[in-house]
Amino acid sequence: MKKALIGFACMAAAATGVAVSSTPEIPPSDSETIESENTVDNRVTIPVSVDGQGPFDFIVDTGAERTVISRELAETLELHASEDVWLTTILNVEQVPTVIIPRLGAGRRTVDEIQAPALARTDLGAAGVLGIDALEDQQVLFDFEQDLMTFSEAQIEESDWSEGDVIVVRARQRSGRLVLARANVEGTRIHAIVDTGSAVTIGNNALRERLIRRGRMDPNQFFTITSVTGSTMDINYAFVDELRIGSVRLNNLPIAFADTELFRQLDLLDRPAVLLGMNALRVFDRVLIDFANRRLRLQLPTGGPSDTPLLAQIVDDTPSSAEYAATGASRPIGD
């Protein structure tokens, strides 16, 4: 057993419930670019104001339904306490205290009256977590080359993606999250949920068992993870030879395995699935998560595979429906 192996640290997970009482105050055709930073485990943070104060660093988490604030910041700002809620983490479901954020702002985008769980900063890895309650109906562009993030409700122009190889993957929204239509791990069709709040890609036990049966992973290889509430667990992991997203192939990708509550909520416990974390997304120069139009746009590195920790390349031999049927895998959610 290894602890915090290959750079994995705390991993934010989904929280049940959405607490937003007003629509964002941003013109529908407007867009805004914000300078971003990285946590020690390569998740993305942006400056956020809380009740007119700040800025404070919040992790952008497309896998979390709910915005979360650190207990220390809530106490410093003297935010009013609210009732406890049940919070679903990567490991379990726990009852946690909440506070009311009167107004939360990211650039010009604001959301009022958020009931936010208040957790320890050391477990969150930042001053807070920006969930999809603040991101829905948006296009969110991560520019990893420039360390920039852009929010927009307008369609991104094709001319903005003229450099390098770009692919677009269809998706379906479930509980506010994007579930990709075309993805597979070593020939097994999977459902892939885009999760920028997770430092590592996480697979469910249905995928793990299939890989073990095929001799593709060691069932006795473990490392320790810590959830946003401080709970820890030793979980199985493997380096998979190939994960495909649409027509892009990633090689030698580390995947941790656990049946998280998010898989249960999306009815994906019995079908191979992954939460596509930052260790996979950061292979690309830019990633556009389009909640409004249910698309994921990926731009391959222009500098070549030597500039990235994982080899990413476009392939033309994506398995057909008949080939997927031969593997016994389930049909994709988005097709």
C-alpha positions, 0 to 999 in steps of 0.5 A: 500500500502506498499513500498519496501515490503518483501525486494523488491528493484530496479529491473533491466529490459530489454533494447532494442538492442545489441551493441557488435562489437567483439567476446569474447576473451576466448578459447572455451574450457576454463572456469573461476570462479569469486568470486561474491557478493550480492546487498542489494536485493540479486542480484549477482554482479561480478568484471568487468573492464572498459577500463582497469580500476577497478574492479567495481561491475556489476550486472549479468542480464540474462533478459537484452539485453544490458550492462548498466553503472552508470552515475557516473562511466562513468563520472569518467572514462571520457567515450565518449558520444554517441547518445541517445537510447530508453531503456525498463525498468520494467515500461516503455520505456524512451530515455536515454543517452549512452557512449562508453565502449572501452573494458569491461572485466569479468575475462579473457572474454572481449567485445569491443566497447559497447554502454551502457546506462548511468544511476544513480547508486542509481537506478541501485544498482551497478556500472553497469549491465552486460547484455546478450550481454556479456553472450551469447553462455555461460554457467553461473553457480551461486554457491550461497553456495560458492558465486562464478560464473563460465563462460564457453563455455565447457559442464559442466560434470555430475560429477560436480553435484554429490551431492544433488538432481539435475534437468534439465529443457529444454528451448528455446531462444527468443531474447537471453533469456531462456524461460523454457519449463515446468513451472506452477503456481498453475496448470496454465501452464506458460512461465518462463523467467530466469531473474537474474537481477530482485530481485523478480519474476514478473508475467504478467497480464494474469496470475494475472487475472487467479489467481484473477478469481480463488480466489488465490490472493488479487487484492488490495494488492500493493507495490512500485517498482523503475526501473533502470531509477528512475521511480516508480509504485505501482503494485499488488503482491501475495504469490502463494502457488505453482510454479513448474519448471520442477519437482521442486515445490516452495511454498509460492513464492512472485510474483509481477504483471506487463505487462512489455515491455519484455513480449510484446517483447516475445509476452507473453502479452496474455499468462500466463508468469513470469520473474523468479527472484532471490527470486526464483533462490536463493532457490537452492544451484547452478543454471546453465544457459546454453545459448548455449544448452538451459538448466537450471540446478538446484541443491536443497539445500543439507542442507534441506528446513530449510536453505532456505526461500522457500520450494523447493522439487522434485515432481513426480506429474507434470501435464500431457499435458491433465491436462494442456489442461483442465486448458485452459493454452497455450502450453509451448514454448519449447515443 
